Amino acid sequence: MTFLLLDPAATPRLLAFVAFIVAALSDLWDGHLARARGQVTSFGKIVDPLADKLLLVCALIPLYAITARQLEAGALPLYGAIPLWAVIILLGREVLITTLRFVAARRGQVVAARAIGKRKAVVQNIFIGAAILWVAFHSPGFGAPNAAAWRWFSEFHAWFTTAFLTAALVLTVLSAALYLGTFSRILVDRPS
């Protein structure tokens, strides 16, 4: 997916969107099946969030680089390009929580994903999918159909992407705060 995104043409970026959607939906389906069949394992509680992080990194870093480079092709309302500080917040939370998960696991505590973390992941995935389409629609080789309808859709899509980036940032900060509370209790109660 990353290599498709980094290709400057519209078609590979549209294929990157399809690959991202397949990966994101398969992650949701896998989690649903594990819970429905009672096959949730400690291994899965650790590995599944790592797979989510990998998908986030493989999409977010190229998106940041593309939007920073191609801002003249179309800017997102409020943000312009995907801001570096937003990338740092989104990825920083993942590094922090993953590190704390491993520390807790070494102390015999498995911290499963919380509801807010799952919501955050869904909102992040919607933002990333919308952002992949955003860069594809503003790439060479993308032929907009009807000009008036395209302008309306492009404006709507820009605000949609902006709204989901904002929501992802808010949920990222909130979920980080809640997880930090959980981890602080684990780390204080269980000496190493």
BELLIN-V564880 format. One record per backbone hydrogen bond with DSSP energy under -0.5 kcal/mol. NH is the residue of the N-H (numbers start at 1). CO is the residue of the C=O. E is the energy in kcal/mol with one decimal. If there is no record, write none. Layout:
<<NH CO E> <NH CO E>>
//
This chain:
<<5 1 -2.4> <6 2 -2.2> <7 3 -0.8> <7 4 -0.6> <10 140 -1.8> <13 9 -1.1> <14 10 -2.3> <15 11 -2.2> <16 12 -2.1> <17 13 -1.7> <18 14 -1.9> <19 15 -2.6> <20 16 -2.6> <21 17 -2.6> <22 18 -2.5> <23 19 -2.3> <24 20 -2.9> <25 21 -2.8> <26 22 -2.3> <27 23 -1.8> <28 24 -1.9> <29 25 -2.6> <30 26 -2.5> <31 27 -2.0> <32 28 -2.3> <33 29 -2.8> <34 30 -2.3> <35 31 -2.2> <36 32 -2.8> <37 33 -2.3> <38 35 -0.9> <39 34 -2.9> <45 41 -2.2> <46 42 -1.1> <46 43 -0.7> <47 43 -3.1> <48 44 -2.2> <50 46 -1.1> <51 47 -2.3> <52 48 -2.0> <53 49 -2.0> <54 50 -2.3> <55 51 -2.2> <56 52 -2.2> <57 53 -2.7> <58 54 -2.7> <59 55 -1.1> <60 56 -3.4> <61 57 -1.5> <63 59 -2.0> <64 60 -2.7> <65 61 -2.4> <66 62 -2.9> <67 63 -2.7> <68 64 -2.2> <69 65 -1.6> <70 66 -2.7> <73 70 -1.6> <74 71 -1.6> <76 80 -3.3> <79 77 -1.4> <80 76 -3.1> <81 79 -1.0> <83 81 -0.6> <87 83 -1.8> <88 84 -2.5> <89 85 -2.1> <90 86 -2.8> <91 87 -2.9> <92 88 -2.6> <93 89 -2.0> <94 90 -1.0> <95 91 -2.4> <96 92 -2.7> <97 93 -2.8> <98 94 -2.4> <99 95 -2.4> <100 96 -2.4> <101 97 -2.3> <102 98 -2.0> <103 99 -2.2> <104 100 -2.6> <105 101 -2.6> <106 102 -2.2> <107 103 -0.9> <107 104 -0.7> <108 105 -1.7> <109 104 -2.9> <110 108 -0.5> <111 109 -0.6> <112 110 -0.8> <118 114 -2.1> <119 115 -2.5> <120 116 -2.5> <121 117 -2.1> <122 118 -2.2> <123 119 -2.7> <124 120 -2.9> <125 121 -2.5> <126 122 -2.2> <127 123 -2.6> <128 124 -3.1> <129 125 -2.7> <130 126 -2.6> <131 127 -2.7> <132 128 -2.6> <133 129 -2.1> <134 130 -2.2> <135 131 -2.4> <136 132 -2.2> <137 133 -3.1> <138 134 -1.0> <139 136 -1.5> <140 8 -0.7> <142 139 -1.8> <143 141 -0.7> <144 142 -0.7> <150 146 -2.8> <151 147 -2.3> <152 148 -1.9> <153 149 -2.7> <154 150 -3.3> <155 151 -2.1> <156 152 -2.4> <157 153 -3.3> <158 154 -2.2> <159 155 -2.0> <160 156 -2.6> <161 157 -2.7> <162 158 -2.2> <163 159 -2.8> <164 160 -2.2> <165 161 -2.1> <166 162 -2.4> <167 163 -2.5> <168 164 -2.2> <169 165 -2.2> <170 166 -2.3> <171 167 -2.7> <172 168 -2.1> <173 169 -2.2> <174 170 -2.5> <175 171 -2.7> <176 172 -2.1> <177 173 -2.1> <178 174 -2.1> <179 175 -2.8> <180 176 -2.5> <181 177 -1.6> <182 178 -1.8> <183 179 -3.2> <184 180 -2.4> <185 181 -1.6> <186 182 -1.9> <187 183 -3.0> <188 184 -1.9> <189 185 -2.4> <190 186 -1.8> <191 189 -0.6>>
//
